Amino acid sequence: MIQEQKSALTSVMDWFRESITVKLAFIGFLILVLLIPSSLIDDLIRERAGRQQEVADDIASQWSGAQTVKGPVLMIPYRKTVNYNGTDNKPVTKEVVENLYILPENLNIKAVLQPQKRHRGMFETVIYNSTINIKGNFAKADLGMFSISPDRLLLDKARLLFSISDLKGLKTNPVITAGGMKLTAQPSFTDSDLFNNGLQATVNLSAIADGAFDFNYTLELKGSQSLNFLHLGKTTDVEVSGKWESPSFQGRNLPDDSKVDANGFFGKWRMLYYNRPYPQQWVADNTMFRAEKKQNDASIGVKLILPVDQYQKITRTSKYAILIVLLTFVSLFLTEIIRKQRIHPFNYVLIGAAMIIYYILLLSFSEQVGYNTAYIIASVATIGLVSVFISSLLKNKGAAALFGLILSIIYIFIFVIIQLEELALMIGSIALFIITALLMYFSRKINWDKH
């Protein structure tokens, strides 16, 4: 009786060891378990990418942040008579001062950037110096729109208002030529300002016929990562150029003409006021430019992208981790079945660990030598390790070489997918179709009912 029980137990144990179904179930379970360290590696990649952004923000805070140039806007104060009932219910007349705001008739902006990389440890970001020439003209105000009498205007107290996002970026004090006069800009920090981080210059319009005049000024400006402008003219022309090979033109409107090559970039916009979110002139409201959505709708510019963002590429690569593990295990399983050489489940665990450690190697080396070189180092190291291990398991160098070739094809395929943008989905789907067809071909030799 005892001997029969031992024999039955031995049979069950042999079935567990030899059963293809049990082996497949174990491989499936192991793949699911490997999702845990894979997700932890994704967290590590995000943490390192976040650290890079923190360094970029820190450098920007010390140098100067992303810049948005706004303006100019002409502000003309005027006297207004207000009638209201006093405390004794008697009519009272009071004179107050309100502001008339006018946007440029034509606005021409030409910016030249000199970008450079700034490093801190293994992290880097991009900063720039720029020279921005701004010129244009203001037309005579349409006072009839608001029933304002010309004699109510305080022309000698008119001001030109403009703004940049980070005043620390100003390298020189802007000197404005307006209506033949030289004006020096001064900062303005009152709560009633039209702009945050505003600059202003007083212009005496009483000496200017019809109140129409030209203006011209230059900003010597430091910034980091991006430079943007607000479309404020009835007609706004913007030209931006610089020596940087990987710019991204941004905003609601793409350039009418652009060029990007090894010598740098160039972008040119011409925009009319029909879809501009601001009126040509208005009164009293000093909150016109505080709505973020309106600013986004009127903003155009360029963002300077680092040529190689290794964290973005590593994140994309890590998304294929389970696919690589799956293909590796399937290849190993088919090798085991076809050659009829059993591979212990613990060996699958070790190979899976090597597949996961690959991404830590890729991350750590890419921070030092760049993504492409790191990919080669991590891939060669992992393929070599797994191939030698399989050679020792199967006692067959030919089978190990074939397995190494399969792994090489898989890693080359993933690398090509990462480099592609528009064709990535199509190439990936074709490759997966071919892999499925190969699995169908080789699996037909397996006798699934044998065990």
C-alpha positions as CSV (number, residue, x, y, z in Angstrom):
1,M,0.0,0.0,0.0
2,I,2.7,2.4,1.0
3,Q,4.7,1.4,-2.1
4,E,1.7,2.2,-4.3
5,Q,1.3,5.6,-2.7
6,K,5.0,6.4,-3.2
7,S,4.7,5.3,-6.8
8,A,1.6,7.5,-7.4
9,L,3.3,10.4,-5.7
10,T,6.4,9.9,-7.9
11,S,4.1,9.8,-11.0
12,V,2.5,13.0,-10.0
13,M,5.9,14.7,-9.4
14,D,7.2,13.4,-12.8
15,W,4.1,14.8,-14.5
16,F,4.6,18.2,-12.9
17,R,8.3,18.2,-14.1
18,E,7.6,17.0,-17.6
19,S,4.2,18.5,-18.3
20,I,4.2,21.1,-21.1
21,T,1.0,22.6,-19.7
22,V,2.5,23.1,-16.3
23,K,5.7,24.6,-17.8
24,L,3.6,27.0,-19.8
25,A,1.6,28.0,-16.7
26,F,4.8,28.6,-14.8
27,I,6.2,30.8,-17.6
28,G,3.0,32.8,-17.7
29,F,3.0,33.2,-13.9
30,L,6.7,34.3,-14.0
31,I,5.9,36.9,-16.7
32,L,3.2,38.3,-14.5
33,V,5.6,38.4,-11.5
34,L,8.2,40.2,-13.6
35,L,5.7,43.0,-14.1
36,I,6.4,44.1,-10.5
37,P,10.1,44.9,-10.9
38,S,9.3,46.3,-14.4
39,S,6.9,48.8,-12.9
40,L,9.5,49.7,-10.2
41,I,12.0,50.5,-13.0
42,D,9.4,52.7,-14.6
43,D,9.1,54.6,-11.3
44,L,12.9,54.9,-11.2
45,I,13.0,56.3,-14.8
46,R,10.3,58.9,-13.9
47,E,12.2,59.8,-10.7
48,R,15.4,60.4,-12.7
49,A,13.5,62.4,-15.3
50,G,11.9,64.5,-12.6
51,R,15.4,65.1,-11.1
52,Q,16.5,66.4,-14.5
53,Q,13.5,68.7,-14.6
54,E,14.3,70.0,-11.1
55,V,17.9,70.8,-12.2
56,A,16.6,72.5,-15.3
57,D,14.2,74.6,-13.2
58,D,17.0,75.4,-10.7
59,I,19.3,76.6,-13.5
60,A,16.4,78.6,-15.0
61,S,15.8,80.3,-11.6
62,Q,19.4,81.4,-11.4
63,W,19.8,82.3,-15.1
64,S,16.3,83.3,-16.3
65,G,13.2,81.3,-17.0
66,A,11.2,80.7,-20.2
67,Q,10.3,84.1,-21.6
68,T,7.1,85.5,-23.1
69,V,7.4,89.0,-24.6
70,K,4.1,90.9,-24.4
71,G,3.3,94.3,-25.8
72,P,3.6,97.1,-26.4
73,V,0.2,98.5,-25.5
74,L,-0.5,102.3,-25.5
75,M,-2.4,103.5,-22.5
76,I,-4.0,107.0,-22.5
77,P,-5.6,108.3,-19.3
78,Y,-8.7,110.4,-19.7
79,R,-11.1,112.3,-17.4
80,K,-14.6,110.9,-17.1
81,T,-17.6,112.5,-15.4
82,V,-19.6,110.2,-13.2
83,N,-23.1,111.0,-11.9
84,Y,-24.5,109.1,-8.9
85,N,-26.7,109.7,-5.8
86,G,-25.0,110.8,-2.6
87,T,-25.7,109.8,0.9
88,D,-28.5,112.4,1.1
89,N,-30.0,111.0,-2.1
90,K,-29.0,114.1,-4.0
91,P,-27.3,113.9,-7.4
92,V,-23.5,114.2,-7.2
93,T,-21.1,114.7,-10.0
94,K,-17.6,113.3,-9.7
95,E,-14.7,113.4,-12.1
96,V,-12.6,110.2,-12.3
97,V,-9.6,109.1,-14.4
98,E,-9.9,106.0,-16.5
99,N,-7.6,104.5,-19.1
100,L,-8.0,103.9,-22.8
101,Y,-5.9,101.0,-24.0
102,I,-4.8,100.7,-27.7
103,L,-3.0,97.9,-29.5
104,P,-0.5,98.4,-32.3
105,E,-1.7,98.9,-35.9
106,N,1.4,97.0,-37.1
107,L,3.8,95.0,-34.9
108,N,7.1,93.6,-36.3
109,I,9.3,91.4,-34.1
110,K,12.7,89.9,-35.1
111,A,14.5,87.7,-32.6
112,V,17.9,86.1,-32.9
113,L,18.8,83.4,-30.3
114,Q,22.2,82.1,-29.2
115,P,21.4,78.9,-27.3
116,Q,23.8,76.9,-25.3
117,K,23.7,73.8,-23.1
118,R,24.3,74.2,-19.3
119,H,25.4,71.2,-17.3
120,R,25.0,70.3,-13.7
121,G,26.5,66.9,-12.9
122,M,25.1,64.4,-15.3
123,F,22.0,66.6,-16.1
124,E,21.7,69.3,-18.6
125,T,19.3,72.0,-19.9
126,V,19.3,74.6,-22.6
127,I,19.6,78.4,-22.0
128,Y,19.9,81.3,-24.4
129,N,20.9,84.9,-25.0
130,S,18.7,86.8,-27.4
131,T,18.4,90.1,-29.2
132,I,14.8,91.1,-30.0
133,N,14.0,94.1,-32.1
134,I,10.4,95.3,-31.8
135,K,9.0,98.0,-34.0
136,G,5.6,99.1,-35.3
137,N,3.1,101.9,-35.1
138,F,0.0,103.0,-33.4
139,A,-2.9,104.6,-35.3
140,K,-5.1,107.4,-34.1
141,A,-7.5,106.3,-31.4
142,D,-11.2,105.9,-32.3
143,L,-12.7,108.0,-29.6
144,G,-16.2,107.8,-31.0
145,M,-16.4,104.2,-30.1
146,F,-16.5,105.1,-26.4
147,S,-17.9,108.6,-26.7
148,I,-14.7,110.2,-25.4
149,S,-14.2,113.9,-26.2
150,P,-10.6,114.6,-27.4
151,D,-10.2,117.4,-24.8
152,R,-10.7,114.8,-22.0
153,L,-7.6,112.9,-22.9
154,L,-4.5,113.4,-20.7
155,L,-2.1,113.1,-23.6
156,D,1.0,114.2,-21.7
157,K,0.5,111.2,-19.3
158,A,0.2,108.5,-21.9
159,R,2.3,105.4,-21.4
160,L,3.7,102.6,-23.4
161,L,3.3,99.3,-21.6
162,F,5.1,96.0,-22.3
163,S,6.2,93.0,-20.3
164,I,8.5,90.0,-20.2
165,S,8.0,86.9,-18.1
166,D,11.2,87.1,-16.0
167,L,12.6,90.6,-15.6
168,K,15.9,89.1,-14.4
169,G,16.5,88.2,-18.0
170,L,17.0,91.8,-19.1
171,K,20.7,92.4,-19.8
172,T,20.3,96.1,-20.7
173,N,17.8,98.8,-19.9
174,P,15.4,99.1,-22.9
175,V,15.5,102.5,-24.7
176,I,12.4,103.2,-26.7
177,T,12.1,105.5,-29.7
178,A,8.5,106.6,-30.0
179,G,7.3,109.5,-32.1
180,G,10.8,110.8,-32.4
181,M,11.4,110.8,-28.6
182,K,13.9,108.7,-26.7
183,L,12.1,107.1,-23.7
184,T,13.7,105.0,-20.9
185,A,11.6,102.1,-19.6
186,Q,10.9,101.8,-15.9
187,P,9.5,98.8,-14.0
188,S,5.9,99.0,-12.8
189,F,4.8,96.9,-9.8
190,T,1.3,98.3,-8.9
191,D,-1.7,96.0,-8.6
192,S,-3.5,98.1,-11.3
193,D,-0.9,97.2,-13.9
194,L,-2.0,95.8,-17.2
195,F,0.9,93.2,-17.2
196,N,2.6,91.2,-14.5
197,N,6.4,92.0,-14.5
198,G,5.4,95.1,-16.5
199,L,7.7,97.8,-17.9
200,Q,6.4,101.3,-18.9
201,A,7.6,104.5,-20.5
202,T,5.8,107.8,-20.4
203,V,5.2,109.3,-23.9
204,N,3.9,112.9,-24.4
205,L,1.4,112.6,-27.1
206,S,0.3,116.2,-27.0
207,A,3.2,117.1,-29.3
208,I,2.3,114.3,-31.8
209,A,-0.1,115.2,-34.5
210,D,-3.3,113.0,-34.6
211,G,-1.8,110.8,-31.8
212,A,-0.4,108.4,-34.4
213,F,3.3,107.5,-34.1
214,D,6.0,104.8,-34.8
215,F,7.9,103.0,-32.1
216,N,11.1,101.0,-32.0
217,Y,13.1,99.3,-29.2
218,T,15.5,96.4,-28.7
219,L,15.5,93.8,-25.8
220,E,18.7,92.1,-24.9
221,L,17.2,89.1,-23.1
222,K,18.3,86.0,-21.3
223,G,16.0,83.0,-21.0
224,S,15.8,79.2,-20.9
225,Q,14.1,76.5,-22.9
226,S,11.5,78.7,-24.8
227,L,10.8,82.1,-26.2
228,N,7.3,83.3,-27.0
229,F,5.5,86.4,-28.2
230,L,1.9,87.6,-28.0
231,H,0.1,88.5,-31.3
232,L,-1.2,92.0,-30.5
233,G,-1.0,94.0,-33.7
234,K,-3.7,94.3,-36.3
235,T,-0.9,92.8,-38.4
236,T,1.8,90.9,-36.5
237,D,5.0,89.8,-38.2
238,V,7.4,87.6,-36.2
239,E,10.8,86.2,-37.3
240,V,12.8,83.9,-34.9
241,S,16.1,82.3,-35.8
242,G,19.0,80.7,-33.9
243,K,21.7,78.1,-34.0
244,W,19.9,75.1,-32.6
245,E,19.2,71.8,-34.5
246,S,16.1,70.7,-32.6
247,P,13.6,73.5,-32.2
248,S,9.8,73.0,-31.7
249,F,7.6,75.8,-33.1
250,Q,4.7,76.2,-30.8
251,G,1.5,78.2,-30.2
252,R,-1.8,78.4,-31.9
253,N,-0.3,79.3,-35.2
254,L,2.6,77.5,-36.9
255,P,5.1,79.5,-39.0
256,D,4.1,80.4,-42.5
257,D,7.7,79.8,-43.5
258,S,10.2,77.7,-41.5
259,K,13.6,76.0,-42.0
260,V,15.5,73.6,-39.7
261,D,18.9,72.2,-40.6
262,A,22.4,71.6,-39.3
263,N,23.1,75.4,-39.3
264,G,20.1,76.2,-37.1
265,F,16.4,77.2,-37.5
266,F,14.3,80.0,-38.9
267,G,10.6,80.6,-38.4
268,K,8.4,83.4,-39.8
269,W,4.8,84.2,-38.9
270,R,2.4,86.8,-40.4
271,M,-0.9,87.0,-38.5
272,L,-4.0,89.2,-38.8
273,Y,-6.2,90.3,-36.0
274,Y,-9.4,88.5,-37.1
275,N,-8.8,85.5,-34.8
276,R,-6.9,87.5,-32.1
277,P,-8.6,87.2,-28.7
278,Y,-8.1,90.9,-27.9
279,P,-10.0,94.0,-29.2
280,Q,-8.1,96.7,-30.9
281,Q,-8.9,99.2,-28.1
282,W,-10.9,99.1,-24.9
283,V,-11.4,101.2,-21.7
284,A,-11.0,100.7,-18.0
285,D,-10.4,96.9,-17.9
286,N,-6.8,96.3,-16.7
287,T,-7.3,92.5,-16.5
288,M,-7.4,91.9,-20.3
289,F,-4.1,90.0,-20.2
290,R,-4.6,87.9,-17.1
291,A,-6.7,85.2,-18.7
292,E,-4.3,82.3,-19.4
293,K,-6.5,80.8,-22.1
294,K,-6.5,84.1,-24.1
295,Q,-2.7,84.4,-23.7
296,N,-2.3,80.8,-25.0
297,D,-4.5,81.5,-28.0
298,A,-2.4,84.6,-28.9
299,S,1.0,83.1,-28.1
300,I,3.5,81.9,-30.7
301,G,7.2,81.1,-30.4
302,V,9.8,78.4,-30.2
303,K,10.9,75.8,-27.7
304,L,14.5,74.6,-27.7
305,I,14.5,70.8,-27.2
306,L,17.6,68.9,-26.2
307,P,18.7,66.8,-29.2
308,V,18.6,63.6,-27.1
309,D,16.1,63.2,-24.3
310,Q,17.4,59.8,-23.0
311,Y,14.6,59.6,-20.3
312,Q,11.9,59.8,-22.9
313,K,13.6,57.1,-25.0
314,I,14.2,54.8,-22.0
315,T,10.6,55.2,-21.0
316,R,9.5,54.1,-24.5
317,T,12.0,51.2,-24.4
318,S,10.8,50.0,-21.0
319,K,7.2,49.7,-22.4
320,Y,8.5,46.7,-24.5
321,A,10.0,45.0,-21.4
322,I,7.3,42.3,-21.1
323,L,7.3,41.8,-24.9
324,I,11.0,41.1,-24.8
325,V,10.7,38.7,-21.8
326,L,7.8,36.9,-23.5
327,L,9.7,36.4,-26.7
328,T,12.8,35.3,-24.9
329,F,10.8,32.8,-22.8
330,V,8.9,31.5,-25.8
331,S,12.2,31.0,-27.7
332,L,13.7,29.2,-24.8
333,F,10.6,27.1,-24.3
334,L,10.6,26.0,-28.0
335,T,14.3,25.3,-27.8
336,E,13.6,23.1,-24.8
337,I,10.8,21.2,-26.4
338,I,12.4,20.8,-29.9
339,R,15.8,19.6,-28.5
340,K,14.1,17.6,-25.7
341,Q,16.4,19.1,-23.0
342,R,14.6,20.2,-19.9
343,I,15.5,23.6,-18.4
344,H,14.8,24.0,-14.7
345,P,12.2,26.8,-13.8
346,F,14.8,28.5,-11.7
347,N,16.9,29.1,-14.8
348,Y,13.9,30.9,-16.3
349,V,13.8,33.1,-13.2
350,L,17.5,33.9,-13.7
351,I,17.1,34.8,-17.4
352,G,14.0,36.9,-16.5
353,A,16.1,38.8,-13.9
354,A,18.8,39.5,-16.5
355,M,16.1,40.9,-18.9
356,I,14.9,43.3,-16.1
357,I,18.4,44.3,-15.0
358,Y,19.0,45.3,-18.6
359,Y,16.8,48.4,-18.1
360,I,18.8,49.5,-15.1
361,L,22.0,49.1,-17.1
362,L,20.4,51.2,-19.9
363,L,19.3,53.9,-17.5
364,S,22.6,54.2,-15.7
365,F,24.8,54.2,-18.7
366,S,22.6,56.5,-20.8
367,E,23.0,59.2,-18.1
368,Q,26.8,59.0,-18.7
369,V,27.3,58.2,-22.4
370,G,23.9,58.9,-24.1
371,Y,21.1,56.6,-25.1
372,N,22.4,55.0,-28.3
373,T,25.8,54.0,-26.8
374,A,24.1,52.8,-23.6
375,Y,21.7,50.7,-25.6
376,I,24.6,48.9,-27.3
377,I,26.4,48.3,-24.0
378,A,23.3,47.0,-22.2
379,S,22.2,44.9,-25.1
380,V,25.6,43.3,-25.8
381,A,26.1,42.6,-22.0
382,T,22.7,41.0,-21.6
383,I,22.8,39.0,-24.8
384,G,26.3,37.7,-24.0
385,L,25.3,36.8,-20.4
386,V,22.2,34.9,-21.4
387,S,23.9,33.2,-24.4
388,V,26.8,31.9,-22.2
389,F,24.3,30.8,-19.6
390,I,22.2,28.9,-22.1
391,S,25.4,27.3,-23.6
392,S,26.2,25.9,-20.2
393,L,22.7,24.6,-19.7
394,L,22.3,22.9,-23.1
395,K,25.9,22.0,-23.5
396,N,25.5,23.1,-27.1
397,K,27.3,26.2,-28.4
398,G,25.3,26.2,-31.7
399,A,22.0,26.4,-29.9
400,A,23.4,29.1,-27.6
401,A,24.6,31.1,-30.7
402,L,21.2,30.7,-32.3
403,F,19.5,31.9,-29.1
404,G,21.9,34.9,-29.0
405,L,21.0,35.7,-32.6
406,I,17.3,35.7,-31.7
407,L,17.9,38.0,-28.8
408,S,20.0,40.3,-31.0
409,I,17.2,40.5,-33.6
410,I,14.7,41.3,-30.8
411,Y,16.9,44.2,-29.4
412,I,17.6,45.5,-32.9
413,F,13.9,45.5,-33.6
414,I,13.1,47.5,-30.4
415,F,15.9,50.0,-31.2
416,V,14.5,50.6,-34.7
417,I,11.0,51.1,-33.3
418,I,12.3,53.6,-30.7
419,Q,14.1,55.7,-33.5
420,L,11.0,55.7,-35.7
421,E,8.2,58.2,-35.1
422,E,5.4,58.1,-37.7
423,L,6.1,54.6,-38.9
424,A,6.6,53.0,-35.5
425,L,3.1,51.5,-35.3
426,M,3.2,50.1,-38.8
427,I,6.6,48.5,-38.5
428,G,5.8,47.1,-35.0
429,S,2.6,45.5,-36.2
430,I,4.3,43.9,-39.2
431,A,7.1,42.5,-37.0
432,L,4.6,41.1,-34.5
433,F,2.7,39.5,-37.3
434,I,5.9,37.8,-38.5
435,I,6.7,36.7,-35.0
436,T,3.3,35.1,-34.6
437,A,3.7,33.3,-37.9
438,L,7.1,31.9,-36.9
439,L,5.6,30.7,-33.5
440,M,2.8,29.0,-35.4
441,Y,5.4,27.3,-37.7
442,F,7.6,26.0,-34.9
443,S,4.8,25.1,-32.5
444,R,3.3,22.7,-35.0
445,K,6.1,20.2,-34.2
446,I,5.1,20.0,-30.6
447,N,2.9,17.1,-29.5
448,W,0.8,18.9,-26.9
449,D,-1.1,15.7,-25.9
450,K,2.1,13.8,-25.1
451,H,2.1,14.9,-21.4
